[in-house]
Amino acid sequence: MKQIRRLQEHARGHRTDLDSVLDAASVGTLATVVDGQPWVVPMLYARDGDRVILHGSTGAGALRHVAAGSPAAFCVTLLDGIVVADTLFDSTANYRSAVVRGHLTVIDPGEAAYALNLMSDSLIPGRSSEVRSSTKKELAATLTMALPITPDGWTVKVRDAPPELPDDAADSGGWAGVVPLRTVAGDPIPAPWIGTDVEPPESVYRLVKGS
Amino acid sequence: MKQIRRLQEHARGHRTDLDSVLDAASVGTLATVVDGQPWVVPMLYARDGDRVILHGSTGAGALRHVAAGSPAAFCVTLLDGIVVADTLFDSTANYRSAVVRGHLTVIDPGEAAYALNLMSDSLIPGRSSEVRSSTKKELAATLTMALPITPDGWTVKVRDAPPELPDDAADSGGWAGVVPLRTVAGDPIPAPWIGTDVEPPESVYRLVKGS
C-alpha cells in the first residue's frame, strides 16, 4: 500500500514533461533572494525552446534586481482536481507543477520584439498577426527577461490518480474519487468604448472555443 | 492616460482584500532561502484568521528547513481574465495576487487535528463532518505549519479592468476587451473500486454545484 502511495505522487524526469506543464499555463511565481530574504512575484511567461521568457514593467524595482543576475526559481502549478479520500489524511489534490532554477538574463533589445510577440501569442494565440508590431518606445518600457532551462535546473511533480485505498478497511465503504477542475473562458466582454457592431477577432474566438 | 493606467493595476491596502484573495484559492507557492538560493514549492493551504495554515509530508526535507524558522514568502495568484488590447504592449491579464511574508512555525501536535480539519474543509467544504477524525498516527505523519499574517507582512495586487485606451488614436478601431476565465468542477469520477450504487457525499455535490 505504501509503495502505491509513493508511486502516485512523483517526480517526472523527461524534458517533454516539463514542456507540457510550462506550455499549459500562462502565469507562474518568480522567486529570488533580496537581502537574504525570499522575494516572490507572479508573472506572465512563455516558453521559447530552452528558456522561459518573462516580462514586466521596467518600473518594477525588484525585477531589476532579479534581472541583474541574482539566482531565481520560477514555479508553475496547475490544480487539476480535488481528491476526495475516505480519510482527511488521504484527501489531497491532483496537480502538475514545474520549477525552473537558474539565473535570469535581460533580453537584448534587438530580440525584445520577438520575445514580446511570443508572450502575446502564448496568452492569446495568433494575436501578434492581428495588430501592428511593438514600437521602440513600447519595447523600451518593457523589461523582458529569459530564464534558461538547463538539464539539471528543473523539476516536475505530478499527481494524477484516484485517492489512496485506506490503510484500514474499517475506513472504506463511502464514496471516494476525484472532482476534476478546469479553467474555462466566458463570453468576451467588450471594452466600454467598443460598439456592439465590432466583432471580436479570430484570436478571441479561438481563446473561448479552445478553453 | 498614464494616470488611468497606473490606477488600473494597483496594490490594495485593506486586510479584507487580503482575506478575500487567500480565501478564493486552494494552492499557493511557498518560497524560502536555502544556502543562499531561492527555493519554491507549491502547497495546499487554508486561512485561519490571522494565519495561513500549510501542510505537507514530514518526509519533505526542505519543508523541515522552512519549518525550522527560516524566512518565508507565500504567494497566491488567481488568473481572472485575458485582457485583449489594441496593442501587444497593452495586452495583459486581470488577476488577483497576495504575498504573505514571515516566519513559519510548526503547529503544536495538540492543535494539529484542528488544523488538518480546517485544511480539508477549505479544499472540500464540510468534509470533516463526514469522516472520522484523524488518528494520532496520521497526525504524526503530517507536518502542519502556520505563517502568521502581520500588519506589515503582506501585499495584495489586483488588476480588474478593461484594456487601456491606446495612447495613439491610430491604434484604435478594432475590438478590445476582456476574456473572463474561471475554474469549474466537472462530474465527480469515482475511484476504481467504488460501485455505481455508491452516491457521492453532500460535500462533493456542493463542490460541483458551487463551482
Chai-1 contact restraints between the chains, C-beta under 6 A:
chainA,res_idxA,chainB,res_idxB,connection_type,confidence,min_distance_angstrom,max_distance_angstrom,comment,restraint_id
A,V27,B,T77,contact,1.0,0.0,6.0,A-B,restraint_1
A,V27,B,L79,contact,1.0,0.0,6.0,A-B,restraint_2
A,T29,B,T29,contact,1.0,0.0,6.0,A-B,restraint_3
A,T29,B,C75,contact,1.0,0.0,6.0,A-B,restraint_4
A,A31,B,A31,contact,1.0,0.0,6.0,A-B,restraint_5
A,A31,B,P38,contact,1.0,0.0,6.0,A-B,restraint_6
A,A31,B,V40,contact,1.0,0.0,6.0,A-B,restraint_7
A,T32,B,P38,contact,1.0,0.0,6.0,A-B,restraint_8
A,V33,B,V33,contact,1.0,0.0,6.0,A-B,restraint_9
A,V33,B,P38,contact,1.0,0.0,6.0,A-B,restraint_10
A,Q37,B,P71,contact,1.0,0.0,6.0,A-B,restraint_11
A,P38,B,A31,contact,1.0,0.0,6.0,A-B,restraint_12
A,P38,B,T32,contact,1.0,0.0,6.0,A-B,restraint_13
A,P38,B,V33,contact,1.0,0.0,6.0,A-B,restraint_14
A,P38,B,A73,contact,1.0,0.0,6.0,A-B,restraint_15
A,V40,B,A31,contact,1.0,0.0,6.0,A-B,restraint_16
A,V40,B,A73,contact,1.0,0.0,6.0,A-B,restraint_17
A,V40,B,C75,contact,1.0,0.0,6.0,A-B,restraint_18
A,V40,B,V99,contact,1.0,0.0,6.0,A-B,restraint_19
A,P42,B,T77,contact,1.0,0.0,6.0,A-B,restraint_20
A,P42,B,S97,contact,1.0,0.0,6.0,A-B,restraint_21
A,P71,B,Q37,contact,1.0,0.0,6.0,A-B,restraint_22
A,A73,B,P38,contact,1.0,0.0,6.0,A-B,restraint_23
A,A73,B,V40,contact,1.0,0.0,6.0,A-B,restraint_24
A,C75,B,T29,contact,1.0,0.0,6.0,A-B,restraint_25
A,C75,B,V40,contact,1.0,0.0,6.0,A-B,restraint_26
A,T77,B,V27,contact,1.0,0.0,6.0,A-B,restraint_27
A,T77,B,P42,contact,1.0,0.0,6.0,A-B,restraint_28
A,L79,B,V27,contact,1.0,0.0,6.0,A-B,restraint_29
A,I82,B,L123,contact,1.0,0.0,6.0,A-B,restraint_30
A,V84,B,I124,contact,1.0,0.0,6.0,A-B,restraint_31
A,V84,B,V204,contact,1.0,0.0,6.0,A-B,restraint_32
A,T87,B,V131,contact,1.0,0.0,6.0,A-B,restraint_33
A,L88,B,L116,contact,1.0,0.0,6.0,A-B,restraint_34
A,L88,B,S120,contact,1.0,0.0,6.0,A-B,restraint_35
A,L88,B,S134,contact,1.0,0.0,6.0,A-B,restraint_36
A,F89,B,S134,contact,1.0,0.0,6.0,A-B,restraint_37
A,F89,B,E138,contact,1.0,0.0,6.0,A-B,restraint_38
A,S91,B,S120,contact,1.0,0.0,6.0,A-B,restraint_39
A,A93,B,L44,contact,1.0,0.0,6.0,A-B,restraint_40
A,S97,B,P42,contact,1.0,0.0,6.0,A-B,restraint_41
A,V99,B,V40,contact,1.0,0.0,6.0,A-B,restraint_42
A,L116,B,L88,contact,1.0,0.0,6.0,A-B,restraint_43
A,S120,B,L88,contact,1.0,0.0,6.0,A-B,restraint_44
A,S120,B,S91,contact,1.0,0.0,6.0,A-B,restraint_45
A,L123,B,I82,contact,1.0,0.0,6.0,A-B,restraint_46
A,I124,B,V84,contact,1.0,0.0,6.0,A-B,restraint_47
A,V131,B,T87,contact,1.0,0.0,6.0,A-B,restraint_48
A,S134,B,L88,contact,1.0,0.0,6.0,A-B,restraint_49
A,S134,B,F89,contact,1.0,0.0,6.0,A-B,restraint_50
A,E138,B,F89,contact,1.0,0.0,6.0,A-B,restraint_51
A,P162,B,A191,contact,1.0,0.0,6.0,A-B,restraint_52
A,P163,B,A191,contact,1.0,0.0,6.0,A-B,restraint_53
A,W175,B,V198,contact,1.0,0.0,6.0,A-B,restraint_54
A,W175,B,P200,contact,1.0,0.0,6.0,A-B,restraint_55
A,W175,B,P201,contact,1.0,0.0,6.0,A-B,restraint_56
A,A176,B,A191,contact,1.0,0.0,6.0,A-B,restraint_57
A,A176,B,I194,contact,1.0,0.0,6.0,A-B,restraint_58
A,G177,B,P188,contact,1.0,0.0,6.0,A-B,restraint_59
A,G177,B,I189,contact,1.0,0.0,6.0,A-B,restraint_60
A,G177,B,P190,contact,1.0,0.0,6.0,A-B,restraint_61
A,G177,B,A191,contact,1.0,0.0,6.0,A-B,restraint_62
A,V178,B,I189,contact,1.0,0.0,6.0,A-B,restraint_63
A,V179,B,A185,contact,1.0,0.0,6.0,A-B,restraint_64
A,V179,B,P188,contact,1.0,0.0,6.0,A-B,restraint_65
A,V179,B,L207,contact,1.0,0.0,6.0,A-B,restraint_66
A,P180,B,G186,contact,1.0,0.0,6.0,A-B,restraint_67
A,L181,B,T183,contact,1.0,0.0,6.0,A-B,restraint_68
A,L181,B,A185,contact,1.0,0.0,6.0,A-B,restraint_69
A,T183,B,L181,contact,1.0,0.0,6.0,A-B,restraint_70
A,T183,B,T183,contact,1.0,0.0,6.0,A-B,restraint_71
A,V184,B,V184,contact,1.0,0.0,6.0,A-B,restraint_72
A,A185,B,V179,contact,1.0,0.0,6.0,A-B,restraint_73
A,A185,B,L181,contact,1.0,0.0,6.0,A-B,restraint_74
A,G186,B,P180,contact,1.0,0.0,6.0,A-B,restraint_75
A,P188,B,G177,contact,1.0,0.0,6.0,A-B,restraint_76
A,P188,B,V179,contact,1.0,0.0,6.0,A-B,restraint_77
A,I189,B,G177,contact,1.0,0.0,6.0,A-B,restraint_78
A,I189,B,V178,contact,1.0,0.0,6.0,A-B,restraint_79
A,P190,B,G177,contact,1.0,0.0,6.0,A-B,restraint_80
A,A191,B,P162,contact,1.0,0.0,6.0,A-B,restraint_81
A,A191,B,P163,contact,1.0,0.0,6.0,A-B,restraint_82
A,A191,B,A176,contact,1.0,0.0,6.0,A-B,restraint_83
A,A191,B,G177,contact,1.0,0.0,6.0,A-B,restraint_84
A,I194,B,W175,contact,1.0,0.0,6.0,A-B,restraint_85
A,I194,B,A176,contact,1.0,0.0,6.0,A-B,restraint_86
A,V198,B,W175,contact,1.0,0.0,6.0,A-B,restraint_87
A,P200,B,W175,contact,1.0,0.0,6.0,A-B,restraint_88
A,P201,B,W175,contact,1.0,0.0,6.0,A-B,restraint_89
A,V204,B,V84,contact,1.0,0.0,6.0,A-B,restraint_90
A,L207,B,V179,contact,1.0,0.0,6.0,A-B,restraint_91
